[in-house]
Amino acid sequence: MFNLFNKGHLAAFFALVSLNAMNSSLTADECCEPPSCNRLYVGAFGGGIYSNSSQVSQFGTAYFSELTSIGPLSVIGEGSLNKTSTGFGGVQVGYEWSKPSCSGWSLATAGELEAFFFEAKKNGHLINQTVNGLPEHDFLDSFHMNSSVILANVVFAINSDCLFGFSPYVGGGIGTTRISLTSADSLQVEPVETGINHFNSRRDDSTWAFAAQVKAGLRYNFCQMFHIFAEYRYLYVDTSNYIFGATNYTTHVPTSPWNVRLKDVNYNAFAIGVQYDL
């Protein structure tokens, strides 16, 4: 019969218990110090973007002869641009830091650089009320707006096995927007001036403006290396200024170049995209 109290048997028994305890200790350490799940990724996305109705101003001088009762006349037209909706698309590159806890939940933090692009046709009705000795002058301004947005973001995501591959996230960033206005027209509609574009000698200009955004979305991990996501974005673009050419017609009083100011614009956007882990 097996004798547990035999010295040899006791030694073997305690050795087995010690090995089992060491193994349990290693397992606990692995649980409480899980490996990091960092990832470097690239992505592409696209969707729809919608702007509010922003304010616009137009400044210039009409050089009426000093021999007339009018003389040089300041023109200050003010109004608002139409709301627009259009598509947009972009790319991103980022690096995410994540270290799961013993509970299986983790908060991942990512630094991200992204760029996206969109264009729209803008127009607005401007009223000039500072016309000494002349009736009110109204203008209809229109142009193509091309915007290229570059942003540096910080993104926070929640990861857990309990979410079955889904990760909700929020983020925000700051950067700049390159805005180009092309094919600009400024037509006087009251009183009507047929065939006169007040920007005719230079119809294009570009500038940079400050931009900031916040976003929130949900992504899903599949095939290990791929993530698909859907998100909402709010984008703010600061006030921007442009200079268009002077009015230059033999049938129209000469003017100075025109300064056009677009007040800050707010955008709402919805996008879907895909990320690939490198």
PyMOL commands that set and color helices and strands:
alter all, ss='L'
color gray80, all
select helices_A, chain A and resi 7-32+161-163
alter helices_A, ss='H'
color red, helices_A
select strands_A, chain A and resi 39-51+55-62+73-81+85-97+105-128+137-160+166-190+192-197+205-222+226-237+240-244+258-262+265-277
alter strands_A, ss='S'
color yellow, strands_A
deselect
rebuild
show_as cartoon
